[in-house]
Amino acid sequence: MTTGTLHARESLVGQAIAAAGRRLLPRDLAGGLTLTLPSGRQHRVGFEKPGIQCDLTLRNFRPVLSAMRRGAVGFGESFILGDLESSDITAVLRFYLRNREALNRAGKSVFFKSLGDRLFHLLRQNTKAGARRNISAHYDLGNAFYALWLDPTMSYSSGLFGGGAETLQASQVAKYERVVDALCLERPSEILEIGCGWGGFAEAAAEHGHRVTGLTISREQLEFARHRLGERADIRFEDYRDTTGQFDAIASIEMIEAVGEANWPTYFKVLHDRLKPGGRAAVQAITIADSLYDGYRRKADFIQRYIFPGGMLPTKSILAEQARRAGLSFEPVVIFGQDYARTLALWRERFEAAWPEIERLGFDARFRRRWVYYLSYCEAGFREGSIDVGIYRFHRTL
């Protein structure tokens, strides 16, 4: 294809996008987006109502086609591939979430679907050129990767800020203390931890005189946690469904998200069966808004496709219903979604600062962009209230 032909095609695509925007994009969006096309021409979307102001630069027109054909997943893929840039991708994602209904209505229009088909034909020779770009490459990340940007507690779950806990490390310690408190233990007790990670909670519980049996199915986490805790805890390479016996209490911090919808009844049955009568479980769980759940569960989002395949977020009402069916009472202890947004922002800052060292572990620029997008995507969701996080207490009364 000649350079002249390519420019002609991009001109046609640009004209089509501009026409679509004038015809269908809502005028009363909250905030505004400055869109820069590959030619350098800028288009302003919104700016008529207060809200988030952000920018997006298209390096080529593939992101438009990808978003039309694959929605939010396609948009994320385009960021990872370097086909679009922003000075603040978190702000772009928040702008979308805040205007989701209006933008989705425009995206579902017959005109936009027709435009997507036109773009496919205009760009298909370019998208087929060269090797196929695989953005879902598997990485064996390892403890060394996480140690470079997590805090010294090696906690990969939301911190709890406030009350003097203003640093990332202090917020993680405060979170563990709140989980211990939620278990209402009056004496040294036996605690089962479902999904023990690198042993942060088990260490905190041990300092209160409790004995934790921690379960993980990660060999690297197993080795790290055993070395960290020594004889103070029993860390096992074991699936939660295979555990036997009963415990005074159960802790499970951001593990239910990886269980999958089909296994929620099993998870709650395990909570019930592994608790002694009168025992309590404290579960830290990420939840999705009830209003978004039906659409979310029908179609894999970016996180499910590229970060946690097979995962599924419950709603708060689902947690309550699953608990009821399993014979457990349900009680929210603390809801702190904005603290997760802050945690994610700090993680992203630390990840970016540590990138030269991470890169030396063998990870490439595409990997970096995938993680930056993932952390930004989650932060935007918490800041705009699409998702939330809380500590919930479940009580086995009989």
Sine and cosine of phi, psi and omega as CSV:
sin_phi,cos_phi,sin_psi,cos_psi,sin_omega,cos_omega
0.00,0.00,0.73,-0.68,-0.01,-1.00
-0.98,0.20,0.35,-0.94,0.03,-1.00
-0.87,0.49,-0.62,0.78,0.01,-1.00
-0.89,0.46,-0.65,0.76,0.03,-1.00
-0.90,0.44,-0.67,0.74,0.01,-1.00
-0.88,0.48,-0.73,0.68,0.01,-1.00
-0.89,0.46,-0.62,0.79,0.01,-1.00
-0.89,0.45,-0.67,0.74,0.00,-1.00
-0.91,0.42,-0.69,0.72,0.01,-1.00
-0.90,0.44,-0.56,0.83,0.06,-1.00
-0.90,0.44,-0.68,0.74,0.04,-1.00
-0.89,0.46,-0.68,0.74,0.02,-1.00
-0.89,0.45,-0.71,0.71,0.02,-1.00
-0.86,0.51,-0.67,0.75,0.03,-1.00
-0.89,0.45,-0.65,0.76,-0.01,-1.00
-0.91,0.42,-0.67,0.74,0.00,-1.00
-0.90,0.44,-0.72,0.69,-0.01,-1.00
-0.87,0.49,-0.68,0.74,0.01,-1.00
-0.89,0.45,-0.67,0.74,0.01,-1.00
-0.89,0.45,-0.68,0.73,-0.01,-1.00
-0.89,0.46,-0.71,0.70,-0.01,-1.00
-0.90,0.44,-0.56,0.83,-0.11,-0.99
-0.99,0.13,-0.59,0.81,-0.22,-0.98
-0.85,-0.53,-0.45,0.89,-0.07,-1.00
-0.93,0.37,0.70,-0.72,-0.02,-1.00
-0.88,0.47,0.52,-0.85,0.00,-1.00
-1.00,0.04,-0.38,0.92,-0.16,-0.99
-0.96,-0.28,0.64,0.77,0.04,-1.00
-0.93,0.37,0.56,-0.83,0.08,-1.00
-0.98,0.22,0.88,-0.48,-0.06,-1.00
0.99,0.10,-0.32,-0.95,-0.04,-1.00
-0.35,-0.94,0.43,-0.90,0.02,-1.00
-0.84,-0.55,0.79,-0.61,0.14,-0.99
-0.99,-0.14,0.92,-0.40,-0.05,-1.00
-0.97,-0.23,0.85,-0.53,0.03,-1.00
-0.96,-0.28,0.84,-0.54,-0.01,-1.00
-0.99,0.12,0.23,-0.97,0.00,-1.00
-0.83,0.55,-0.48,0.88,0.02,-1.00
-0.96,0.28,-0.23,0.97,-0.08,-1.00
0.99,-0.16,-0.21,0.98,0.02,-1.00
-0.93,0.38,0.65,-0.76,-0.03,-1.00
-0.94,-0.35,0.57,-0.82,0.10,-0.99
-0.80,-0.60,0.70,-0.71,0.02,-1.00
-0.97,-0.24,0.79,-0.62,-0.01,-1.00
-0.90,-0.44,0.83,-0.56,-0.01,-1.00
1.00,0.05,-0.72,-0.69,-0.01,-1.00
0.94,0.33,0.23,0.97,0.02,-1.00
-0.98,-0.18,-0.21,0.98,0.04,-1.00
-0.73,-0.68,0.47,-0.88,0.04,-1.00
-0.86,0.51,0.47,-0.89,0.02,-1.00
0.40,-0.92,-0.22,-0.97,-0.04,-1.00
-0.95,0.30,0.73,-0.68,0.09,-1.00
-0.94,-0.34,0.75,-0.66,-0.11,-0.99
-0.55,-0.84,0.09,-1.00,-0.03,-1.00
-0.67,-0.74,0.47,-0.88,0.02,-1.00
-0.58,-0.82,0.76,-0.65,0.01,-1.00
-0.89,-0.46,0.83,-0.56,0.05,-1.00
-1.00,0.00,0.83,-0.55,0.09,-1.00
-0.98,0.20,-0.44,0.90,0.08,-1.00
-0.40,-0.92,-0.08,-1.00,-0.07,-1.00
-0.99,-0.14,0.10,0.99,0.03,-1.00
-0.87,0.49,-0.59,0.80,0.02,-1.00
-0.86,0.51,-0.54,0.84,0.00,-1.00
-0.91,0.42,-0.75,0.67,0.03,-1.00
-0.88,0.47,-0.70,0.71,-0.05,-1.00
-0.89,0.45,-0.67,0.74,0.01,-1.00
-0.92,0.39,-0.60,0.80,0.00,-1.00
-0.94,0.35,-0.58,0.82,-0.06,-1.00
-1.00,0.01,-0.46,0.89,-0.10,-1.00
-0.77,-0.63,0.14,0.99,0.11,-0.99
0.90,0.44,-0.62,-0.79,-0.06,-1.00
-0.90,0.44,-0.52,0.85,0.04,-1.00
-0.90,0.44,-0.69,0.73,0.03,-1.00
-0.89,0.45,-0.62,0.79,0.05,-1.00
-0.88,0.47,-0.72,0.70,0.01,-1.00
-0.89,0.47,-0.65,0.76,0.04,-1.00
-0.87,0.50,-0.64,0.77,0.00,-1.00
-0.90,0.43,-0.61,0.80,0.05,-1.00
-0.90,0.43,-0.70,0.71,-0.02,-1.00
-0.88,0.48,-0.62,0.78,-0.04,-1.00
-0.98,0.21,-0.14,0.99,0.00,-1.00
0.99,0.13,0.26,0.96,0.00,-1.00
-0.99,0.16,-0.22,0.98,0.10,-1.00
-0.60,-0.80,0.41,-0.91,-0.04,-1.00
-0.68,-0.73,0.38,-0.93,0.12,-0.99
-0.45,-0.89,0.53,-0.85,0.09,-1.00
-0.95,0.31,-0.31,0.95,0.00,-1.00
-0.42,-0.91,1.00,0.03,-0.06,-1.00
-0.92,0.40,-0.47,0.88,0.06,-1.00
-0.88,0.48,-0.67,0.74,0.01,-1.00
-0.90,0.44,-0.63,0.78,0.05,-1.00
-0.87,0.48,-0.70,0.72,-0.01,-1.00
-0.92,0.39,-0.60,0.80,0.06,-1.00
-0.92,0.38,-0.62,0.78,0.07,-1.00
-0.86,0.52,-0.69,0.72,0.03,-1.00
-0.90,0.44,-0.74,0.67,-0.05,-1.00
-0.89,0.46,-0.62,0.79,-0.03,-1.00
-0.94,0.33,-0.41,0.91,-0.01,-1.00
-0.90,-0.44,0.40,0.92,-0.16,-0.99
-0.80,0.59,-0.76,0.65,-0.10,-1.00
-0.89,0.46,-0.73,0.69,-0.02,-1.00
-0.91,0.42,-0.68,0.73,-0.02,-1.00
-0.94,0.34,-0.59,0.81,0.03,-1.00
-0.93,0.37,-0.59,0.81,0.05,-1.00
-0.88,0.48,-0.68,0.74,0.02,-1.00
-0.91,0.41,-0.65,0.76,-0.04,-1.00
-0.92,0.40,-0.41,0.91,-0.02,-1.00
-1.00,0.02,-0.01,1.00,-0.07,-1.00
-0.93,0.37,0.44,-0.90,0.03,-1.00
-0.88,0.48,-0.58,0.81,-0.02,-1.00
-0.89,0.46,-0.71,0.71,-0.01,-1.00
-0.93,0.38,-0.59,0.81,0.05,-1.00
-0.90,0.43,-0.63,0.78,0.05,-1.00
-0.91,0.41,-0.64,0.76,0.03,-1.00
-0.89,0.46,-0.63,0.78,0.04,-1.00
-0.86,0.51,-0.66,0.75,0.03,-1.00
-0.91,0.42,-0.66,0.75,0.01,-1.00
-0.89,0.45,-0.68,0.73,0.01,-1.00
-0.90,0.44,-0.62,0.79,0.01,-1.00
-0.86,0.52,-0.69,0.72,-0.01,-1.00
-0.95,0.32,-0.56,0.83,0.00,-1.00
-0.94,0.35,-0.56,0.83,-0.16,-0.99
-0.95,-0.30,-0.07,1.00,-0.20,-0.98
-0.90,0.45,-0.51,0.86,0.01,-1.00
-0.92,0.39,-0.58,0.82,0.03,-1.00
-0.95,0.32,-0.67,0.74,-0.08,-1.00
-0.94,0.34,-0.34,0.94,0.03,-1.00
-1.00,0.01,-0.19,0.98,-0.05,-1.00
-0.95,0.31,0.62,-0.78,0.06,-1.00
0.98,0.22,-0.08,-1.00,-0.02,-1.00
-0.96,0.29,0.52,-0.86,0.05,-1.00
-0.93,0.38,0.74,-0.67,-0.05,-1.00
-1.00,0.00,0.88,-0.48,-0.05,-1.00
-0.98,-0.20,0.94,-0.34,-0.04,-1.00
-0.99,-0.16,0.08,1.00,-0.01,-1.00
-0.94,-0.33,0.48,0.88,-0.01,-1.00
-0.86,0.51,0.61,-0.79,0.00,-1.00
-1.00,0.06,0.71,-0.71,0.06,-1.00
-0.85,-0.53,0.73,-0.68,0.17,-0.99
-1.00,0.05,1.00,-0.10,-0.25,-0.97
-0.94,0.33,-0.76,0.65,0.10,-1.00
0.99,0.12,0.31,-0.95,-0.02,-1.00
-0.89,0.45,-0.59,0.81,-0.05,-1.00
-0.88,0.48,-0.61,0.79,0.02,-1.00
-0.88,0.47,-0.78,0.62,-0.06,-1.00
-0.92,0.38,-0.57,0.82,-0.02,-1.00
-0.90,0.44,-0.38,0.92,-0.03,-1.00
-0.96,0.28,-0.39,0.92,-0.08,-1.00
-0.71,-0.70,-0.24,0.97,0.17,-0.99
-0.97,0.26,0.24,-0.97,0.03,-1.00
-0.98,0.21,0.12,-0.99,-0.08,-1.00
-0.87,0.49,-0.32,0.95,0.06,-1.00
-0.98,0.22,-0.12,0.99,-0.04,-1.00
0.81,0.59,0.78,0.63,-0.02,-1.00
-0.97,-0.23,0.81,-0.59,-0.01,-1.00
-0.89,-0.45,0.81,0.58,0.04,-1.00
-0.43,-0.90,0.18,-0.98,-0.13,-0.99
-0.90,0.44,0.64,-0.77,0.18,-0.98
-0.99,0.13,0.22,-0.98,0.02,-1.00
-0.85,-0.52,0.95,-0.30,-0.08,-1.00
-1.00,-0.02,0.20,-0.98,0.01,-1.00
0.99,-0.14,0.24,-0.97,0.01,-1.00
0.89,0.45,0.52,0.86,-0.01,-1.00
0.99,-0.11,-0.19,0.98,0.02,-1.00
-1.00,-0.04,1.00,-0.08,-0.09,-1.00
-0.90,-0.43,-0.22,0.97,0.09,-1.00
-0.99,-0.12,0.27,-0.96,0.01,-1.00
-0.87,0.50,-0.73,0.68,-0.02,-1.00
-0.89,0.46,-0.70,0.72,0.00,-1.00
-0.89,0.45,-0.59,0.81,0.01,-1.00
-0.92,0.39,-0.55,0.84,0.03,-1.00
-0.95,0.32,-0.66,0.75,0.06,-1.00
-0.88,0.48,-0.67,0.74,0.01,-1.00
-0.90,0.44,-0.62,0.79,0.05,-1.00
-0.88,0.48,-0.73,0.68,0.00,-1.00
-0.89,0.45,-0.63,0.78,0.03,-1.00
-0.89,0.45,-0.62,0.78,0.01,-1.00
-0.92,0.39,-0.62,0.78,0.05,-1.00
-0.90,0.43,-0.71,0.71,0.05,-1.00
-0.85,0.52,-0.72,0.70,0.00,-1.00
-0.87,0.49,-0.60,0.80,-0.05,-1.00
-0.91,0.42,-0.35,0.94,-0.02,-1.00
-0.99,0.16,-0.21,0.98,0.10,-0.99
0.82,0.57,0.73,0.68,-0.04,-1.00
-1.00,-0.05,0.79,-0.62,-0.05,-1.00
-0.99,-0.16,-0.14,0.99,-0.02,-1.00
-0.54,-0.84,0.25,-0.97,0.09,-1.00
-0.81,0.58,0.76,-0.65,-0.18,-0.98
-0.70,-0.71,0.26,-0.97,0.08,-1.00
-1.00,-0.06,0.87,-0.50,-0.05,-1.00
-0.89,-0.47,0.75,-0.66,0.17,-0.99
-1.00,-0.05,0.79,-0.62,0.10,-0.99
-0.93,-0.37,0.89,-0.46,0.01,-1.00
-1.00,-0.03,0.95,-0.30,-0.08,-1.00
1.00,0.09,0.97,0.23,-0.17,-0.99
-1.00,0.01,-0.08,1.00,0.02,-1.00
0.83,0.56,-0.71,-0.70,-0.02,-1.00
-1.00,-0.05,0.19,0.98,0.14,-0.99
1.00,-0.09,0.25,0.97,-0.04,-1.00
-0.89,0.45,-0.73,0.68,0.01,-1.00
-0.92,0.38,-0.69,0.72,-0.02,-1.00
-0.84,0.54,-0.62,0.79,0.03,-1.00
-0.91,0.41,-0.69,0.72,0.01,-1.00
-0.90,0.43,-0.67,0.75,0.00,-1.00
-0.91,0.41,-0.62,0.78,0.01,-1.00
-0.88,0.47,-0.56,0.83,0.02,-1.00
-0.92,0.39,-0.34,0.94,0.08,-1.00
-1.00,-0.09,0.11,0.99,0.03,-1.00
1.00,0.02,0.12,0.99,-0.01,-1.00
-1.00,-0.01,0.40,-0.92,0.01,-1.00
-0.93,-0.37,0.86,-0.50,-0.06,-1.00
-0.97,-0.25,0.72,-0.69,0.25,-0.97
-0.98,-0.20,0.95,-0.31,-0.10,-1.00
-0.98,-0.20,0.71,-0.70,-0.02,-1.00
-0.93,-0.36,0.72,-0.69,0.10,-0.99
-0.57,-0.82,0.44,-0.90,0.13,-0.99
-0.88,-0.47,0.39,0.92,0.10,-0.99
-0.94,-0.34,0.86,-0.51,0.00,-1.00
-0.89,0.46,-0.65,0.76,-0.03,-1.00
-0.92,0.38,-0.67,0.74,0.04,-1.00
-0.91,0.42,-0.61,0.79,0.03,-1.00
-0.84,0.54,-0.77,0.64,-0.03,-1.00
-0.89,0.45,-0.69,0.73,-0.03,-1.00
-0.90,0.43,-0.76,0.65,-0.07,-1.00
-0.91,0.42,-0.63,0.78,0.03,-1.00
-0.90,0.44,-0.66,0.75,0.03,-1.00
-0.92,0.40,-0.62,0.78,-0.05,-1.00
-0.93,0.38,-0.67,0.74,-0.19,-0.98
-0.99,-0.17,-0.39,0.92,-0.01,-1.00
0.83,0.55,-0.79,-0.61,-0.04,-1.00
-1.00,0.09,-0.02,1.00,-0.06,-1.00
-0.97,0.23,-0.21,0.98,-0.01,-1.00
-0.46,-0.89,0.35,-0.94,0.06,-1.00
-0.95,-0.30,0.98,-0.20,-0.04,-1.00
-0.99,-0.16,0.82,-0.57,-0.12,-0.99
-0.85,-0.53,0.58,-0.81,0.18,-0.98
-1.00,0.03,1.00,-0.08,-0.18,-0.98
-0.37,-0.93,0.68,-0.73,0.10,-1.00
-0.96,0.27,0.65,-0.76,-0.06,-1.00
-0.86,0.51,-0.44,0.90,-0.02,-1.00
-0.97,0.25,-0.25,0.97,-0.03,-1.00
-0.99,-0.15,-0.05,1.00,-0.05,-1.00
-0.97,0.26,0.61,-0.79,0.04,-1.00
-0.87,-0.50,0.12,-0.99,0.03,-1.00
1.00,0.04,0.03,-1.00,0.02,-1.00
-0.77,-0.64,0.44,-0.90,-0.12,-0.99
-0.74,-0.67,0.36,-0.93,0.05,-1.00
-0.93,0.38,-0.52,0.86,-0.07,-1.00
-0.39,-0.92,0.30,-0.95,0.05,-1.00
-0.73,-0.68,0.67,-0.74,0.15,-0.99
-0.85,-0.52,0.60,-0.80,0.04,-1.00
-0.47,-0.88,0.93,-0.37,-0.13,-0.99
-0.94,-0.34,0.94,-0.33,0.04,-1.00
0.77,0.64,0.74,0.67,0.10,-0.99
-0.94,-0.34,-0.50,0.86,-0.07,-1.00
-0.87,0.49,-0.44,0.90,0.00,-1.00
-0.89,0.46,-0.43,0.90,-0.03,-1.00
-1.00,-0.07,-0.07,1.00,-0.09,-1.00
-0.94,0.34,-0.65,0.76,-0.07,-1.00
1.00,-0.06,0.59,-0.81,-0.10,-0.99
-0.82,0.57,-0.67,0.75,-0.06,-1.00
-0.90,0.45,-0.41,0.91,-0.06,-1.00
-0.98,-0.19,0.05,1.00,0.03,-1.00
-0.85,0.53,-0.72,0.70,0.03,-1.00
-0.85,0.52,-0.63,0.78,0.03,-1.00
-0.90,0.44,-0.68,0.73,0.00,-1.00
-0.85,0.52,-0.73,0.68,-0.04,-1.00
-0.95,0.30,-0.51,0.86,0.09,-1.00
-0.91,0.42,-0.63,0.78,0.06,-1.00
-0.90,0.45,-0.67,0.74,0.06,-1.00
-0.83,0.56,-0.73,0.68,-0.02,-1.00
-0.90,0.43,-0.77,0.64,-0.14,-0.99
-0.95,0.32,-0.50,0.87,-0.03,-1.00
-1.00,0.08,-0.20,0.98,0.07,-1.00
-1.00,0.08,0.66,-0.75,0.20,-0.98
-0.93,0.36,0.47,-0.88,0.09,-1.00
-0.80,0.61,0.76,-0.65,-0.06,-1.00
1.00,-0.01,-0.13,0.99,-0.02,-1.00
-0.98,0.21,0.31,-0.95,-0.03,-1.00
-0.80,-0.60,0.51,-0.86,0.12,-0.99
-0.89,-0.46,0.66,-0.75,0.11,-0.99
-0.91,-0.40,0.87,-0.48,-0.06,-1.00
-0.87,-0.49,0.86,-0.52,0.15,-0.99
-1.00,-0.05,0.86,-0.51,-0.13,-0.99
-0.71,-0.71,0.64,-0.77,0.19,-0.98
-1.00,0.06,0.73,-0.69,0.01,-1.00
-0.83,-0.57,0.39,-0.92,0.08,-1.00
-0.94,-0.33,0.49,-0.87,-0.01,-1.00
-0.87,0.50,0.64,-0.77,0.00,-1.00
-0.81,0.58,-0.63,0.77,-0.07,-1.00
-0.92,0.40,-0.34,0.94,-0.04,-1.00
-0.98,-0.20,-0.19,0.98,-0.22,-0.97
-0.90,0.44,-0.72,0.69,-0.08,-1.00
-0.86,0.50,-0.71,0.70,0.03,-1.00
-0.92,0.39,-0.62,0.79,0.00,-1.00
-0.89,0.45,-0.69,0.72,-0.10,-1.00
-0.96,0.27,-0.31,0.95,-0.02,-1.00
-0.99,0.12,-0.34,0.94,-0.14,-0.99
-0.60,-0.80,0.80,-0.60,-0.03,-1.00
-0.88,0.47,0.77,-0.64,0.06,-1.00
-1.00,-0.02,-0.09,-1.00,-0.06,-1.00
-0.86,0.51,-0.69,0.73,-0.04,-1.00
-0.90,0.44,-0.70,0.72,-0.01,-1.00
-0.91,0.41,-0.55,0.84,-0.07,-1.00
-0.99,0.15,-0.60,0.80,-0.17,-0.99
-0.88,-0.47,-0.24,0.97,-0.07,-1.00
-0.88,-0.47,-0.81,0.58,-0.03,-1.00
-0.80,-0.60,0.96,0.28,0.03,-1.00
-0.84,0.55,0.71,-0.70,0.01,-1.00
1.00,0.03,-0.14,0.99,-0.01,-1.00
-0.98,0.21,0.33,-0.94,0.03,-1.00
-0.39,-0.92,0.75,-0.66,0.05,-1.00
-1.00,0.05,0.73,-0.68,0.15,-0.99
-0.99,0.10,0.13,-0.99,0.21,-0.98
-0.99,-0.15,0.21,-0.98,0.06,-1.00
-0.88,0.47,-0.62,0.79,0.00,-1.00
-0.92,0.39,-0.54,0.84,0.06,-1.00
-0.92,0.39,-0.66,0.75,0.06,-1.00
-0.84,0.54,-0.71,0.70,-0.01,-1.00
-0.90,0.44,-0.68,0.74,-0.03,-1.00
-0.94,0.35,-0.67,0.74,0.04,-1.00
-0.89,0.46,-0.63,0.78,0.04,-1.00
-0.89,0.45,-0.71,0.70,-0.01,-1.00
-0.86,0.52,-0.71,0.71,-0.02,-1.00
-0.90,0.43,-0.49,0.87,-0.02,-1.00
-1.00,0.05,-0.04,1.00,-0.01,-1.00
0.99,0.12,0.50,0.87,0.01,-1.00
-0.88,-0.48,0.61,-0.79,0.16,-0.99
-0.98,0.20,0.34,-0.94,-0.10,-0.99
-0.75,-0.66,0.76,-0.66,-0.02,-1.00
-0.53,-0.85,0.88,-0.47,0.13,-0.99
-0.92,0.40,0.71,-0.70,0.02,-1.00
-0.99,-0.14,-0.78,0.63,0.03,-1.00
-0.44,-0.90,0.69,-0.72,0.05,-1.00
-0.92,-0.39,0.80,-0.60,-0.16,-0.99
-0.55,-0.83,0.77,0.64,-0.03,-1.00
-0.85,0.53,-0.61,0.79,0.00,-1.00
-0.93,0.37,-0.43,0.90,0.10,-1.00
-0.93,0.36,-0.53,0.85,0.05,-1.00
-0.94,0.35,-0.62,0.79,0.07,-1.00
-0.85,0.52,-0.67,0.74,0.02,-1.00
-0.92,0.40,-0.66,0.75,0.05,-1.00
-0.85,0.53,-0.74,0.68,-0.03,-1.00
-0.90,0.44,-0.64,0.77,0.04,-1.00
-0.88,0.47,-0.66,0.76,0.03,-1.00
-0.93,0.37,-0.65,0.76,0.06,-1.00
-0.86,0.52,-0.70,0.71,-0.03,-1.00
-0.90,0.44,-0.67,0.74,0.04,-1.00
-0.87,0.49,-0.69,0.73,-0.02,-1.00
-0.94,0.35,-0.62,0.79,0.05,-1.00
-0.88,0.48,-0.74,0.67,-0.01,-1.00
-0.90,0.44,-0.67,0.75,0.00,-1.00
-0.91,0.42,-0.54,0.84,-0.03,-1.00
-1.00,0.01,0.01,1.00,-0.13,-0.99
-0.82,0.57,-0.67,0.74,0.02,-1.00
-0.82,0.57,-0.63,0.78,0.03,-1.00
-0.96,0.28,-0.61,0.79,0.04,-1.00
-0.89,0.45,-0.67,0.74,0.00,-1.00
-0.87,0.50,-0.58,0.81,0.00,-1.00
-0.93,0.38,-0.28,0.96,0.09,-1.00
-0.98,0.22,-0.15,0.99,0.06,-1.00
0.93,-0.37,0.13,0.99,-0.01,-1.00
-1.00,0.01,0.53,-0.85,-0.11,-0.99
-0.96,-0.28,0.00,-1.00,-0.08,-1.00
-0.90,0.43,-0.56,0.83,0.02,-1.00
-0.92,0.39,-0.62,0.78,0.09,-1.00
-0.87,0.50,-0.71,0.71,0.02,-1.00
-0.85,0.52,-0.72,0.69,-0.04,-1.00
-0.92,0.39,-0.56,0.83,0.05,-1.00
-0.89,0.46,-0.67,0.74,-0.01,-1.00
-0.96,0.30,-0.62,0.78,0.07,-1.00
-0.87,0.49,-0.69,0.72,0.01,-1.00
-0.91,0.42,-0.70,0.72,0.00,-1.00
-0.85,0.53,-0.75,0.66,-0.01,-1.00
-0.92,0.40,-0.62,0.78,0.03,-1.00
-0.93,0.37,-0.67,0.74,0.00,-1.00
-0.85,0.53,-0.72,0.69,0.00,-1.00
-0.93,0.37,-0.68,0.74,0.02,-1.00
-0.85,0.52,-0.70,0.71,0.01,-1.00
-0.87,0.49,-0.66,0.75,0.00,-1.00
-0.88,0.48,-0.67,0.74,0.02,-1.00
-0.94,0.33,-0.66,0.75,-0.03,-1.00
-0.90,0.44,-0.57,0.82,-0.05,-1.00
-1.00,-0.08,0.00,1.00,0.10,-0.99
0.99,0.13,0.17,0.99,0.06,-1.00
-0.93,0.36,-0.56,0.83,0.07,-1.00
-0.77,-0.63,0.30,-0.95,-0.08,-1.00
-0.55,-0.83,0.17,-0.99,0.10,-1.00
-0.65,-0.76,0.56,-0.83,0.01,-1.00
-0.44,-0.90,0.29,-0.96,0.18,-0.98
-0.97,-0.25,0.80,-0.59,-0.06,-1.00
-0.86,-0.51,0.63,-0.78,0.01,-1.00
-0.95,-0.30,0.74,-0.67,0.04,-1.00
-0.87,-0.50,0.75,-0.66,-0.13,-0.99
-0.87,-0.50,0.82,-0.58,0.14,-0.99
-1.00,-0.03,0.94,-0.34,-0.07,-1.00
-1.00,0.09,-0.45,0.89,-0.04,-1.00
-0.86,-0.51,0.00,0.00,0.00,0.00
